[in-house]
Amino acid sequence: MLDKTYRPTEVEARLYAEWLERDAFVASGNGEPWCLMMPPPNVTGSLHMGHALTFTVQDTLTRFERKRGRRALWQPGMDHAGIATQMVVERKLAAEGHERRAMGRDAFLQEVWAWKEESGGAIGRQLRRLGASPDWSRERFTMDEGLSAAVVKVFVELHRQGLIYKDKRLVNWDPKLQTAISDLEVVQTEVDGSLWHFRYPIVERPGEFITVATTRPETMLGDSGVAVHPEDERYRHLHGLHAMLPIVGRKIRIVADEYSDPEKGTGAVKITPAHDFNDFEVGKRHGLAQISVLDREGRIAGEGVPAALVGLDRFEARKRVVQAMEEAGLLDKVEKHKHMVPHGDRSGVPIEPYLTDQWYCDAATLAKKPIEAVESGKTVFVPKQYENTFFEWMRNIQPWCISRQLWWGHRIPAWYGPDGQVFVAESEAQAEADAAAHYGHAVELTRDPDVLDTWFSSALWPFSTLGWPEQTPELEAFYPTDVLVTGFDIIFFWVARMMMMGCWFMGDVPFRTVYIHGLVRDETGQKMSKTKGNVVDPLDLVDQYGADALRFGILASLAQGRDIKFGEARVQGYRNFVTKLWNACRFAELNGVVLDPAFDPRTARQQLNRWILGRLATTASEVTEALAAYRFNDAAMGLYRFIWDGFCDWYLELAKPFFQGGDDEAAAAETRRTMGYVLANVLQLLNPLAPFVTEELHARLFGTPDGRLISDPWPELPDGLNDAEAVAEIEWLIGAISAIRAARADVNVPAAAVLDLQVEEASLLTRARLQRHRPALERLARVGSIALDAARPEGGVAQLVVDEATFVLPLGSAIDLDAERKRLAKEIEKARKDSAAAAGRLRNPGFLAKADPDVVEEIRARVGELDQRAARLEKALAAL
């Protein structure tokens, strides 16, 4: 017997253990292979709402395909997260009185591995709380032996092909962590700063100056040029001349370059090729010197720098430079300036463009095949609009900096000889052999200290996790994978790079479809952040409302191409939906509902049963189509409407008389079998979206073993269940009851009051329906007598139209007519006023230009709702 209340905390852990014991997540059987790669979460990570969204979608798809008979593999794994993990362990060691460099590399790495075994990977355990069903027996780690071998092989082969090389270029440099970092690890932060205007003397024209503006005065020490626009008449006479760089005393060339914007600032731009990405390109075009004036820790260093500044922190040096320029009379002015400054997302310090030797990958060459694959439709983006994002990045791609100055990660397989000659090999023994062949004798080699960018190993994920470079059965069966689920923010950093490596090494794309979802925002549409205090913890929601309510809330909100507005209230609402389903099943159980394997739904005779069976067939078709097309909100809301509205609110209510001792036992038996059939199938349809409650209900209601529903086949309903006559009959009844209820509510008729019903201009069909469904109208619409074509009574009435007939409800003494007229007039006035105010915002060009499109759509919908409400109330007032 089902409990009165569903308690998810008592059910979820038990069912998850049952699934694991049954090997329910293992890709098995003889079905057509289907594969989805889990974006490997960081080993340091913990579950947040972005994870909850991504993994709920992936789990829903996997469960759906598993039930459709596919040999479905959801490949799980964890990323070693180079910078994040190194920082975690360094902080741990610092608390214990230890320092990484003092320990040495080998000892530190032992500490990292120990931390990983004891404390890392908490997010994997948290995913289980969400109901995630990947094949945990195949879980991989980007630093495990097999994946490490794949990384080395790829690096060596690309180097031999000339696609990996070493170069001196600008990188994003984190002075605190002392490593290059990727664009993804840079956060643009708005700061209140200053814009300093400096005057540089013109060497060839004594007494004349050129004024430049900068937010980073300390970098002027590395200036090697000043750029002006070729068409800027103010500076045309200075082209090719030189400015004298103050403080340093170095002559720098004035060059004409379109990078300079005549409308911005003074129109003249100081060029520091070694400390600015744009300046680096300008410097290359004009052959300007690349002069570094900062060291790895962001302190002043380099030849030609005044001795008094050497060793100063960059921000202290900034003050000294400004002071020196002011004392020299070369500080023109200072303006307050709010601007964006890149910060390291891990260290929190401002990032410096830094000129250094790094390893690079020729991304432009590797990008060609993925571009062709998307252009030809071999890989499809859903929604399609993200193909433009992909193309924009790939067609303008820059060399990929793949080295990091860390200890934790895949160490670059490169060794250096005494003269700096590099030997790239899959093992140290091979490098030594190559060196001996090069020099003619054995030499001592020094290994490159750097490790590879974390994204390098992640780029191999779709094939390295399946056993490559070995030709495994899994690789043959599951590559290319079917779909990748991810957010738009890592199209560049992960999706594109997986496509590069897959096309290059496997000769085929790594996935056929890329489903891109939006971001999870708070209920007002703001991005979630700890600073704003609007972060929602998914595990708190699971604890309070259950995993199914959270999952269903996410999926019901997930419209293609749009961000999700999400909050606790939404999950609470879908907890009520879970409760509604539980109560419906409990009602069925109490009324002897059974699952009869021999029941053929096409034999049902009762119109009510044929109606719900037709609704079930339509819903099954729509949900299947929606999930296959990645329209998760359509699938979720289709099930919601069927269960809440169609099944619970109407079918159960209209079926109650069959269970209350009526004379037609055959009709009651048919209804029990129909209800059992419908519930069994709808639990199957809902199972991928809400796995826990559906498993529990199916087991308790129909006696199936715990955890079996996950492997049961997807419902395939027989043809012929849609009965147009039954649909028309029951939908008429539902429409009539709903219209009467709405009319009563509009004029505040007390819920318990029974009103007579007068029907005018009714057709023969409507008259027959009124007769057949009189008991339902009396019970569910609180209708007393039903009179056809009677004279209208004096006084107020509520009036409504159902099909061709006019329904009139004499109000008599049920309400205070004068008070109700005043209330309705007030409500109409308020609705019209609110509608006008909202419509006014939509007519404001300034608002439309700045407002979020989702907000605009909400306001439009609100205007429509208010206008409809006002019109309905006006009709009610007119009838009174």
Phi, psi and omega in degrees: 000130178294141175294160178296329184235137174278126180243093186300326182297333180275343186260318193296312181297321181295315181293321181297318177298324179294318177300315181296318181296327181275001185055038186290341183266354184283134177291112186217174179093184184251013181289169178296132182299145175216137186218141175225131180267127174288123171301116190293114178292156179297141180296340179269354193280166171224154189295125172238181187295328176298317175298314183303320178296305184301313186283332173295316178298313182297318181293320179299314179298316182296315179296322179297310181292326177299316180288338178275009174091003179282152173277085194270123176246117168258106187276114181266166176178178184224143179263142183287344172051071189315295185294313184300315182292317180300320179295317180301313183289323177298318178296319178299315181292323179297322178295335179266004178086022181242155179230137187306309186293327178292327180288325187093158188298310185298315181294322179296315181296327175298321178294322180295313180298322179295318178297319181300318181291325185269318190239341184286160174077023178300330182296331176297319178291326179290327178298328177297326178296331181280347182094012182299138187237047174286167177279089184298337179294342180254016185301135180241161179229135187296348177252011179287170189300314183294314180292326177296320178296320179296319180299313181298315182298316180297315180300312183297315182294318179294326178293317179297330180274001179079013183263352170237132185206169178254142184206156175259112181215168174285141175226164168287117185245130177262107184294336179282313180277344179056052177210155168291146176226162182276166177302327182295336182265013179250130178247124178279120185240129179283130181230156173271105182238202180226157174240111182266131178256116182251145176256124176254126179293143175273121185298311186280353182226080182307137180088353179254145183230158169238130186259129178240158179237144182211149172262354182229076185303329182298335182283348179299337178299337180255012179297140174229010178186168171230132182252138173229156182287140182302331184264002182280107185299333183298330187242006184302326182287351182260355182305128176085351176279185184232147170254151175265120181286113181299164180069311183274322181079034182250136176283130179233143187278144174264119186242151176265119183211139183290352176299326180289134181256112182300336182273354186249125179059227180273351183086353177248135185236126173292139183246119180236082189302333183272359185220020177203133185295318179292318179298327179301316180291319177299317180299320179296320182295331187244007177068034180278149182293145176258102188248112179274132179235011176233147175263188185298335182261009179078026177255155182291132181203171174113159180289144177085354180278134179308135185302328182294341182262342185299131178090351179285145171299149186304325183280328173291319178299325178302314180298317182294320179295314179299318179297316181295320179294322178293317180295330180276358181074023184249006175269108184287309178193166177231130179242141170294139189212112176273122184209169182270132179236126179290133178236150173288129183290339179267314185275331181081005181258156177300139181273145176248132165294127191224131182273116185206160176282126179219165173273138181232154175245136180285081185293330182298320178292316181292339184282343188297312183292317176300322178299315179298322182296320179285321178299323183274353180086010178293324169240131184244135174266137175233116359290156187296336183302334183285351172298324179296320176299316179298311182297318182301318180289311188291326183280348179236026189289144180256164175305140185265116176285115187250002181256149179224143183268063181236174174254332183268117180150185177281114182290137183295128183278063180227137180234147183246137176278179183302330181261011179088359176300132183263141177234112180260125184207164182283347178209160178296322179300319179292321177297319178296320179295318179296321179294318179298321178293325181288314185271344184087000177197164180293140177226162176277130180252151176242127183280144175302129184282346187282162173244169181275147171309136180307325182293342180293312179290325179294333180295338181267357191309315184296337179245332179292326179291339180266007172112351179302140016275359173288145179271081186275160174301324180295320179297318180292323184281319194250355177254131359290151177285168186274314186211147172244134178245122182199174177270158184293339186288347178242023173303317184288315193276334183236305184302308183298320184287326173297322179293321177302307185290321180297312180296323185285317187262335181255346180075012180205159179296152180281343180204148181277329182227140172243109178267119182253123177254165180277190179269156172269121178246172179282182187296339180264000180093003179280147175294136181287134177206149178296326181298318180283343181073023183247019180285136177252126179270115183297329180289327174297319179293322177296317180300321187275321189240349182097152183296323183297320180295319178296311181301313183294323177298320178295310185293323180293339182265354194268082175272142183299134174078010182228149174287164183254128170268121192220141176201177184298325182300325180294317180293321177300320179297320181279342167296322177296325177296316177299317179297320179300317178296317179300314181294324178297317179293325178293320175301315180299317181297316181295337181256020171073024180292139183230161172256105184263108181302335182273357184288126175255110185299340180288348180270357182298139184249329182292133182300322179300317180291320179293327177296311183291328176293321176294318177299320178298313181299317179296316180297316179301316180295316182293319181293317179300313181296319182293315180295320180295334182259009178064030175260076189292325179293324178294319179296313183295314183287332174297317177292320179301311182296319181295313185289309186286306185279301187293309187278304187287309187287328186246307185297312182297318181295316182286340180274344185306318180302331179295332184263004187251041172077031177288174183278341186265086182292328179296319178295321179295317180296318179298319181294321177297316180293320179297315181298318177298316180297315181295313181298316180300318182286321181290329174294325176294316181295323182279342188305315180298332182274321183227077192290329188286305184295326180291320176299315183294316182293317181297318181294315185284324185280323187243005174073020177279155181297148176305139174077011183275332187300330182302329183254359176292149181291152176296138183301133171235100184278147181291158175291161173088013181273345181273105181257108184299322181293317179294320179298312181299319182295307185287323178295327174297314181298314179298318180296319180294313180297317182296319181294318179296317179299317181295318179296319177298316183294322182301326183250019172061038175290130179305143185302325185278348185291136177259126180245140173288160182235126173249133184241127181246144174059037180279139176285171177299322181295317180295320179299317179296319180295320177300322180290314183294325189250018180306313180302320180292321179295319179296317186283318189260341178247003181054049178263139176267247179284153176241118182243137181257129175056036177276158178293141181291140180283162173289152176096186186286147176222159167255135186234140179210162180242129175237111187054236183273348188266151173256125178260131180237129179246103176296126186273333176050234182261014182293332180221165173275104188298316181297314179297323182289323177298317179297318180297315181297318179299319180293318180295320179297315180300317181295316180298317180294321180293314179296321179296317181296320180296316180293319179296326178298322177297322181290340179270356182272109182301324180297317178295314182298327182289328185259337189287149174296136180304325178296322179295318179299316179296321178298319180293319178300316180296322180296318178300315179299317180296317181295319179295319179296317179298315180298317180296319181294318181290328177295322176295319179297319180294319179297321179294325179291000000 
